[in-house]
Amino acid sequence: MGKLLKNGLLQAWSQPFAVCLLFIYNLLWGVLLYALIRSIVVPLLHRYPSPELPREAVHLFWLEGQFQLMKTDLMYPYLWWGLALLLVRLLFTPLLSAGLYYSLEHLELNAGYRFMQGIRKLALPFILLYAIQIVLVIVPFYLLGPKLMEAYSTQHSLAAITWYMAPWILGYLAYLFLLNTVFMYMQFGLAGGKSPTWSLGLLIRNLAPVMLLALITLVVTVTITALVMASAMVWAGFAALLVVQAYRLVQVFGKIWMITSQHTLWNAKNE
């Protein structure tokens, strides 16, 4: 297992183009979302009643906001912007994945060239796989939705609702973890010229080491995230900003390391 992690780390280190491109993509995405949310929140904060005003002013503020949301088209431009951003995200995610997975299979090619070749050759099948994955991610909400409504109607506090829903939420997170691993191996198969069913067979035959490797990389990533968030709370100002921005790059590298570690196992079992 240690050898797989080490080889995965070396393989991730050999993908500087993918790391930098994904870092820039996530950074720009974060800036765009920040600008959109700021354009909505800041005007509202300027209109929020000051503490010197009576409590009725705050109540009137919320009533006015509810009226504008329910009776006017105030939210329509923001909803259209949100939908457009979501569609862009849904399109770019499988394209970038196609470039990354193809790069892992063709290390002999130039880094930028093989990434773009992956997008050109694997775009359609990766988009199809991603669409299926999104559907499978959404399906459990048909079960979670009624459970949440039941918890809201039967429990009398937020803590009680949280404890009631905790097993279902943990089960859903475990389902997402397994689903992500399954589709990762199907993408390995597409990039390596194998069928999705063959990839699923390889995954099932090696389920124990695959899950163990995924858990180890997940624990390492979560630990780094916790350390960065804790340090950002301790260090205020510009130092915290630098730590958070540097973490974005580490986070992207960690995600690629999770993939390359599994790809190392894939290659070992594929021989």
N, C-alpha and C positions, 0 to 999 in steps of 0.2 A: 504493500500500500504506500509506503514511504517513497518507493521508487516511482510509482505512478504520479504522486504529488510533485516530486522533483522534476520528472520529465514534463509534466504538464506546465510547471512553472517556467521551464526553459522554453517550451513551445510558445507559451504566452509572451515571453520576452522577445521571441523572434517575430512578433506581429506588431511592430511599432506603428505601421500605417493604420491598421485597424484600431489600435488603442487610441491614437491621436484623433482619428476621424470620429469614433464613437464618443470620445470626450468632448469634442467640439459640438457634436450633434446634441448631446445631453445638456451641455452648457447653454447653447442657443435656445434649446427647448425650455430650459428653466428660466432664462431671461425673458422669453416671450410670454410664458405663463405669468411671471411676476409682473410684467408690464400690463397685461390684461387685467389681472386681479387688482393691481394698484389703481388702474383707471376706474374701477368700480368702487373700491373701498374708500379711497381718499375723499372723493366728493361726499360720500355718506358721512364720514367722520367730521367733515367741516360743518355739516348740517345737524349733527347730533347736539342736543341741548347741553349747555354747560351745567356744571354742578350747582351754580348759583340759582338756576331756575327751579321752579317747583316741580314736584314729581309728575304732575299732570302734563307737563311739557314733554317728558319722556314718553308717557303713554300716548300722547297725541302724535309724536314722531312715529311710533310703531304702527298706529292706526293708519296714518298717512301712507307709510310704506306698504302696508298690506293692501290698501286701496289701489295704489299704483301698480302693484304686482298682479292683482286679480282683475282689475277693471280697465287697465290701459295696456298698450303695447310696449311699455318701457323695457321689458326683458327680451323682446324679440331679437334686437341686434346682438345682444350678448349670447343668446342661445344659438344664433346662427354662427357667431364666431367660435363658440365652444364646439359646435358640431363640425365646423371646418377644420379646427385644430385636431379633433379626434380622428377625422378621416385621414388627415395628413400623417398622424402618428400611426394609424393602422396600415397605411401604405408603406411608410419608410421603414418600419420595424422589420418586416420580412425581407425587404430588399437588402438592408444592412446585414441581416442574418445570412442571406444567400452569399454575400461577399465574404463574410467571415468564415463560414463553413467551407466554401470553395478554397479559400486561402489555406486552410489547415490541410487540405488534401493535395495541394500543389505548391509545396515549398520551393520547388526548383524555379518557379517563375518570379519575376519582379513583384515586390510587395503590392504596389499600387495597381499594376496591370492585372494580377490574379484576383484582386478584390473586385475590380470592375468587371472582369470576365465572369466572376461568380454571379454578379447581379444580372449580367446579360443572359447567361445560360440558365440560371436557376430561378429567375424572378417568378415566373408563373407557378411552378409547383410549390415554391415556398409561400407564395401568397395564398394558395389553396390550402396548404397545411395550416397556416396561421389562422385562416378563416374558420377552419374546423375546430382548432384549439379554442378560439374565442367563443364559439358556440358551446363547447363543452365546459368552458369556464362559467358561462351564464346559466346553463341548465340547472345547477343545484339551487339557484335562487328561487325556483318554483317551490322548493321544499323549505328553504330558509326563510322566505317571506312570511308564510303562514305561522311558522314557529316564532318569528319575531313579533308578529301581531298578537299571538297567544301570550307571549311573555309580557307584552305591553299592557294587555288587558287583565292579566292575573297577578302580576308582580306590582309592588307598591313603591319601589325605589329604583334608582339607576343601578345601584350595586346589586340588587336582587335580579334585575334583568340581565346584568352582565354575567352573574354566576349561572343563571338559568341557560343562557346562550353559549357559555364557554365551551361545553363539549361539542356543540354543533360547529362553532367557529374553528376550534382546533381540528375537527374532522375535515372541515372545508380546506383549511390550510394544508393538511396532509394530502388531501386530494389534489390540490394545486401543485404541491411538490412532486407527487408521482406523475401528474399529467405533464409537467414541464420536462421531467426526465424522459418520459416516453417519446414526446415530440422531439426532444434533442437527438435521440437515437434515430428517429425516422429521418431527421435532417442530415445526420451523418450518412445514412444510407443513400439519400438523394445525391449528396455531394460526392460520395464514393462510387456511384454507379450501381447501387444495390436497390432492391425493391423495398418499400415500407414494411411488407410482411416479413421479409428476411431480417430486417433490422429489429422488428419486434421479437422475432424468434431468438436472436442473439441476446437481446435484453432480458428475456425471460430465463434463458439458460444461465445467465450471469447476474441474476437479480440481486443476490446478496452483496457481492463486491461493488456493484454499481450503486446501490443504495448507501453502503458504508462510505464510499468515496464522496458521494453527493452530500451526505451528512457532515463529513469532516470539513469539506470546503465551505458548507453553509455556516457551520459553527465558527470557523475562522473569520469569515466575512462579517457575521453578526457581531463578533467580539471586536473587530476593528471599528465597526460602525459605532458601537457603544462607547469605545474609548474616545473616538473623535467627538461624539456628541457631548460626552462628559467634559472633555478639555475645552470645548467651545463655551460651555457654561461657566467654567472656571476662569478662562481668559476672556476678558471683555475687549471690545473695540476692534482695532485693526488686526491684532493677532488672531482673534477668533475667526475673522473673515478669511485670513490667509489659510488657517487650518481647514476650514470648511471647503474652500476652493481647491486646496491640495487633495482633500479627501475625494472630491469628484473624480480626479484622475485615478486615485487608488481604487475607488469603487469600480470604475470601468475595467481596470486591470484585473481586479478580483473576479468580476463576472466572466471575463475571458479566460482566466485561470480555471474557473469551475468548468468551462466548456472544454478547454484543452486537456485537463486532467481526465475527463471522461473520454475524450478523443484518443488519448494515449491507451486507455483500457480497451477502447473499441479496436484500435489497431492491433493490440496484443491478442485479442480474441478472434480477430478477423483473419489472422495469418493461417 
